[in-house]
Amino acid sequence: MNIIVKARHMEVTDAMRAYVESKAAKLPRYYGNIQSIEATLDREADQAAVEIVVTASRKAVFVATHRQEDLYASVDQCLRKITEQLRRHKDKVRDRQTASLSESAEPPEDK
């Protein structure tokens, strides 16, 4: 899994890069098929904008953005949004697989 941290209109400090990478490294516990994570940090006027793009297998792409004055809080809120998207996707995939398995496991009815 690749974790890429980029910045626009600002420089990424080592502390911020380490913070984002440590938080993003926890995302595979919500959905195991993650291939890459790209975090873009931006400073717009007085607010920090964070965009996180998670690419998973089978062309699943999850995007979350958040704007707030505090950059660290912005990262946390953006990760919360992406975590919710990953959790919902995993539940949906699991429900689809369970439904198809249960249908094929039922014996045919004799009339």
C-alpha positions as CSV (number, residue, x, y, z in Angstrom):
1,M,0.0,0.0,0.0
2,N,1.4,3.4,-1.0
3,I,0.8,6.5,1.1
4,I,1.5,9.7,-0.7
5,V,1.4,13.1,1.1
6,K,1.4,16.2,-1.2
7,A,0.9,19.9,-0.5
8,R,-0.3,22.9,-2.5
9,H,0.5,26.4,-1.5
10,M,2.5,25.3,1.5
11,E,5.3,23.1,2.6
12,V,4.7,19.7,4.4
13,T,6.6,19.5,7.6
14,D,8.1,16.2,8.7
15,A,5.7,16.2,11.7
16,M,2.7,16.6,9.5
17,R,3.8,14.0,7.0
18,A,4.4,11.5,9.9
19,Y,1.0,12.3,11.4
20,V,-0.9,11.8,8.1
21,E,1.0,8.6,7.3
22,S,0.4,7.1,10.8
23,K,-3.3,7.9,10.6
24,A,-3.6,6.6,7.0
25,A,-1.8,3.4,7.8
26,K,-4.7,2.4,10.0
27,L,-7.2,2.5,7.1
28,P,-6.7,-1.1,5.9
29,R,-8.3,-2.3,9.1
30,Y,-11.6,-1.0,7.7
31,Y,-11.2,-2.4,4.2
32,G,-8.3,-4.7,3.4
33,N,-8.1,-4.2,-0.4
34,I,-6.6,-0.7,-0.3
35,Q,-3.9,-0.2,-3.0
36,S,-3.0,3.5,-2.5
37,I,-3.8,6.5,-0.3
38,E,-3.1,10.0,-1.5
39,A,-3.4,12.9,0.9
40,T,-3.3,16.5,-0.5
41,L,-2.9,19.3,2.1
42,D,-3.7,22.8,1.0
43,R,-3.8,26.3,2.6
44,E,-6.6,28.4,1.2
45,A,-6.9,31.9,2.7
46,D,-7.3,31.3,6.5
47,Q,-8.4,27.7,6.2
48,A,-6.6,24.4,5.7
49,A,-8.1,22.0,3.1
50,V,-7.4,18.3,3.1
51,E,-8.4,15.9,0.4
52,I,-7.8,12.2,0.8
53,V,-8.2,9.8,-2.2
54,V,-8.2,6.0,-1.4
55,T,-7.9,3.6,-4.4
56,A,-8.9,0.0,-3.7
57,S,-9.1,-3.1,-5.8
58,R,-11.7,-3.4,-8.5
59,K,-11.6,0.3,-9.4
60,A,-13.2,1.4,-6.2
61,V,-12.2,5.0,-5.4
62,F,-13.1,6.9,-2.2
63,V,-12.7,10.6,-1.9
64,A,-13.1,12.8,1.2
65,T,-12.4,16.5,1.7
66,H,-12.6,18.8,4.7
67,R,-11.8,22.5,5.3
68,Q,-11.1,23.9,8.7
69,E,-8.7,26.4,10.3
70,D,-6.6,23.8,12.1
71,L,-4.7,21.5,9.7
72,Y,-4.5,18.5,12.2
73,A,-8.2,18.7,12.9
74,S,-8.9,18.8,9.2
75,V,-6.9,15.7,8.7
76,D,-8.8,13.9,11.5
77,Q,-12.2,14.9,10.1
78,C,-11.2,13.9,6.6
79,L,-10.0,10.5,7.8
80,R,-13.3,10.0,9.7
81,K,-15.2,10.6,6.5
82,I,-13.1,8.2,4.5
83,T,-13.3,5.6,7.3
84,E,-17.1,5.7,7.1
85,Q,-17.0,5.3,3.3
86,L,-14.7,2.3,3.6
87,R,-16.8,0.7,6.4
88,R,-20.0,1.1,4.3
89,H,-18.4,-0.3,1.2
90,K,-17.0,-3.3,3.2
91,D,-20.5,-4.0,4.6
92,K,-22.1,-3.8,1.2
93,V,-19.5,-6.2,-0.3
94,R,-19.9,-8.6,2.6
95,D,-23.7,-8.5,2.3
96,R,-23.6,-9.2,-1.4
97,Q,-21.2,-12.2,-0.9
98,T,-23.3,-13.6,2.0
99,A,-26.5,-13.3,0.0
100,S,-25.1,-15.1,-3.1
101,L,-23.5,-17.9,-0.9
102,S,-26.7,-18.5,1.0
103,E,-28.8,-18.7,-2.2
104,S,-26.4,-21.3,-3.7
105,A,-26.3,-23.3,-0.5
106,E,-30.0,-23.9,-0.3
107,P,-31.2,-27.3,-1.7
108,P,-33.6,-27.1,-4.6
109,E,-37.3,-27.5,-3.7
110,D,-39.0,-30.7,-4.9
111,K,-42.7,-30.4,-5.9
